[in-house]
Amino acid sequence: MIALRTTPLRLGLGLAGLLAAGPLAAQIAPAPQPARPASAPAAALPSAAAAATGPWTLQRAVDYALANNLGVRLNQLTAQGNAQVLRQSKAALLPTINLNATQGWNYGTYVNPVTSQFQNATTRSNNFAGQGQLVIFQGFVLRNTIRRNDLDYEASVQDIEKSRNDLSLNIASQFLQLVLAQELVRANTFYVQRDQEQIARTKLLLKAGSIPESTLLDSQSQLATDELSVITSQNQDNLARLALLQLLNIDPAMAQNFEIEVPNLPDPDQEAPYQVDLNAVYQAAASTKPEIQAADLRVLSARRSTDIAKGGYYPRLFLNGSLSTVFSSSQSTRIFTGDSTAANYIPVLQSRPGGGYAPSSYVIPTGRQPNFEILPSRFFDQLSNNYGKAVQFGLSIPVLNGLQVRTGVQRAIINEQAASVRADQARLTLRQSIEQAYADARAAQLQYAAASRQVAALTLTQRNSEIRFNNGLLSGTEFNVAKNNLNFAISNQLQAKYTFIFRRKVVDFYEGKPLTL
């Protein structure tokens, strides 16, 4: 066990400051972040009670967070929404077809929809119609919209991947903070035990008359200070544990037995001086990291938006077709009932000798006249008789529309330029994050080496002070100062160790290496 302790002030600065340096701290702040569209179904996710059993490794914590984090799920839903937008834009190439039907009643004078004549009656009418439209040419707006929506969908998928990366870094950061907090709890507890042993020896020396009573009071004061350090470090341990549980989306009330598996982490001075090729790391990250790919995809999407806006300059050609029919209850039809009219006989006239004509004994029978009735026209007969078709082409040529198209094109060009600037900014942020993480790792390794030398020197000083104190040659105040100096140096050493580990892992992560301890 490493023998160390620290004052409450130093402990608070250590836990809060592990990630405080550089822009990377803001970039990986512990906020809920995203994942891929393909994730474990809800039924397959472990329950909170089952998740809180057994020691947690960093890999297990990352996997669980990616499967349960609400921010990840939200980004997945955003990508699914963009997929539906893409699907809709593809469907816009298909013709539109709509069917309409109406039924109404007319009272009094109105225009008969079948005969187009005025009539005064109470009638029921039905109208049935079907319309279809096909866009033949629209300035390539539809196809450019498909390409733009496809790019937006791919960018949202990259956003999910970026959010997964950010969440993984957040988990690693909080995991190491919890490891550090537990180290400080153990160290401060160890020094409380040392203080208690020291007080027991001091009482013996005081009883023998070797030291004054003030020395015992100084030792008891130091014990109270170290006990306060234990309480402070335990509070920091609880806070770090709570923050990790929140990132994992586990209810703290159901995770009373939550424990982490502390990895065997080598000291920074056991490695060669940390050196990496920053340009090579940046090139590897720029070609693989999703935030860069998403920014480039949005530049291409903005370019397609400009093409869509320019489509407003072109004429538009449409093909329309329609089918319609109508029924009216006032429409009537003559229905023949059969040849029931009696036959007539027309007499044949013959001339008289004195002139003129007189009926003869011969007659000419006429044909039988059919009878008919006037009845309302049947429903389906009217629909068949009133059936109509129409086909037409529509051409719209933009001439002057209040400069709406021109203004829209200029705004799209500005948005395209802004997207390009944001892509450059993403690359700049990536480079700065890599440089900052590397600089912090190098500084932490050097700080650890210096703190190790300081600990070695102060350890000898503290041992010498303890011998002098036990022989009554050193006051309790001076002895406590020597102990606190050693504690302060060991605290610095411990802070530098975990800062180096995390910053080095960040650089490795940008380089494409897996995030493991």
WODA-V876734 format. One record per backbone hydrogen bond with DSSP energy under -1.0 kcal/mol. CO is the residue of the C=O (numbers start at 0). NH is the residue of the N-H. If there is no record, write none. Layout:
co = {CO | CO}
nh = {NH | NH}
This chain:
co = {6 | 7 | 8 | 9 | 10 | 11 | 12 | 21 | 22 | 23 | 25 | 28 | 40 | 46 | 47 | 49 | 55 | 56 | 57 | 58 | 59 | 60 | 61 | 62 | 63 | 64 | 68 | 69 | 70 | 71 | 72 | 73 | 74 | 75 | 76 | 77 | 78 | 79 | 80 | 81 | 82 | 83 | 84 | 85 | 86 | 87 | 89 | 90 | 95 | 97 | 99 | 101 | 103 | 105 | 107 | 109 | 111 | 116 | 118 | 122 | 123 | 124 | 125 | 126 | 127 | 128 | 129 | 130 | 131 | 132 | 133 | 136 | 137 | 139 | 140 | 141 | 142 | 143 | 144 | 145 | 146 | 147 | 148 | 149 | 150 | 151 | 152 | 153 | 154 | 155 | 156 | 157 | 158 | 159 | 160 | 161 | 162 | 163 | 164 | 165 | 166 | 167 | 168 | 169 | 170 | 171 | 172 | 173 | 174 | 175 | 176 | 177 | 178 | 179 | 180 | 181 | 182 | 183 | 184 | 185 | 186 | 187 | 188 | 189 | 190 | 191 | 192 | 193 | 194 | 195 | 196 | 197 | 198 | 199 | 200 | 201 | 202 | 203 | 204 | 212 | 213 | 214 | 215 | 216 | 217 | 218 | 219 | 220 | 221 | 222 | 223 | 224 | 225 | 226 | 227 | 228 | 229 | 230 | 231 | 232 | 233 | 234 | 235 | 236 | 237 | 238 | 239 | 240 | 241 | 242 | 243 | 244 | 250 | 251 | 254 | 258 | 262 | 266 | 267 | 275 | 276 | 277 | 278 | 279 | 280 | 281 | 282 | 284 | 288 | 289 | 290 | 291 | 292 | 293 | 294 | 295 | 296 | 297 | 298 | 299 | 300 | 301 | 302 | 303 | 304 | 305 | 306 | 308 | 309 | 310 | 315 | 316 | 316 | 317 | 318 | 319 | 320 | 321 | 322 | 323 | 324 | 326 | 327 | 330 | 332 | 334 | 337 | 337 | 343 | 345 | 347 | 349 | 355 | 357 | 361 | 363 | 368 | 370 | 370 | 372 | 374 | 377 | 378 | 379 | 380 | 381 | 387 | 389 | 391 | 393 | 395 | 400 | 402 | 403 | 404 | 405 | 406 | 407 | 408 | 409 | 410 | 411 | 412 | 413 | 414 | 415 | 416 | 417 | 418 | 419 | 420 | 421 | 422 | 423 | 424 | 425 | 426 | 427 | 428 | 429 | 430 | 431 | 432 | 433 | 434 | 435 | 436 | 437 | 438 | 439 | 440 | 441 | 442 | 443 | 444 | 445 | 446 | 447 | 448 | 449 | 450 | 451 | 452 | 453 | 454 | 455 | 456 | 457 | 458 | 459 | 460 | 461 | 462 | 463 | 464 | 465 | 466 | 467 | 468 | 474 | 475 | 476 | 477 | 478 | 479 | 480 | 481 | 482 | 483 | 484 | 485 | 486 | 487 | 488 | 489 | 490 | 491 | 492 | 493 | 494 | 495 | 496 | 497 | 498 | 499 | 500 | 501 | 502 | 503 | 504 | 505 | 506 | 507 | 508 | 513}
nh = {10 | 11 | 12 | 13 | 14 | 15 | 16 | 24 | 26 | 27 | 28 | 30 | 43 | 50 | 51 | 52 | 260 | 60 | 61 | 62 | 63 | 64 | 65 | 66 | 67 | 68 | 72 | 73 | 74 | 75 | 76 | 77 | 78 | 79 | 80 | 81 | 82 | 83 | 84 | 85 | 86 | 87 | 88 | 89 | 90 | 91 | 92 | 93 | 132 | 130 | 128 | 126 | 124 | 122 | 120 | 118 | 115 | 111 | 109 | 105 | 328 | 103 | 326 | 101 | 324 | 99 | 322 | 97 | 320 | 95 | 318 | 316 | 140 | 143 | 144 | 145 | 146 | 147 | 148 | 149 | 150 | 151 | 152 | 153 | 154 | 155 | 156 | 157 | 158 | 159 | 160 | 161 | 162 | 163 | 164 | 165 | 166 | 167 | 168 | 169 | 170 | 171 | 172 | 173 | 174 | 175 | 176 | 177 | 178 | 179 | 180 | 181 | 182 | 183 | 184 | 185 | 186 | 187 | 188 | 189 | 190 | 191 | 192 | 193 | 194 | 195 | 196 | 197 | 198 | 199 | 200 | 201 | 202 | 203 | 204 | 205 | 206 | 207 | 209 | 216 | 217 | 218 | 219 | 220 | 221 | 222 | 223 | 224 | 225 | 226 | 227 | 228 | 229 | 230 | 231 | 232 | 233 | 234 | 235 | 236 | 237 | 238 | 239 | 240 | 241 | 242 | 243 | 244 | 245 | 246 | 247 | 249 | 253 | 254 | 257 | 55 | 264 | 269 | 270 | 277 | 280 | 281 | 282 | 283 | 284 | 285 | 286 | 288 | 292 | 293 | 294 | 295 | 296 | 297 | 298 | 299 | 300 | 301 | 302 | 303 | 304 | 305 | 306 | 307 | 308 | 309 | 310 | 311 | 312 | 313 | 395 | 135 | 136 | 393 | 133 | 391 | 131 | 389 | 129 | 387 | 127 | 125 | 330 | 376 | 374 | 372 | 339 | 370 | 365 | 363 | 359 | 357 | 351 | 349 | 347 | 345 | 340 | 336 | 337 | 334 | 332 | 381 | 382 | 383 | 384 | 385 | 323 | 321 | 319 | 317 | 315 | 403 | 406 | 407 | 408 | 409 | 410 | 411 | 412 | 413 | 414 | 415 | 416 | 417 | 418 | 419 | 420 | 421 | 422 | 423 | 424 | 425 | 426 | 427 | 428 | 429 | 430 | 431 | 432 | 433 | 434 | 435 | 436 | 437 | 438 | 439 | 440 | 441 | 442 | 443 | 444 | 445 | 446 | 447 | 448 | 449 | 450 | 451 | 452 | 453 | 454 | 455 | 456 | 457 | 458 | 459 | 460 | 461 | 462 | 463 | 464 | 465 | 466 | 467 | 468 | 469 | 470 | 472 | 471 | 478 | 479 | 480 | 481 | 482 | 483 | 484 | 485 | 486 | 487 | 488 | 489 | 490 | 491 | 492 | 493 | 494 | 495 | 496 | 497 | 498 | 499 | 500 | 501 | 502 | 503 | 504 | 505 | 506 | 507 | 508 | 509 | 510 | 512 | 511 | 515}
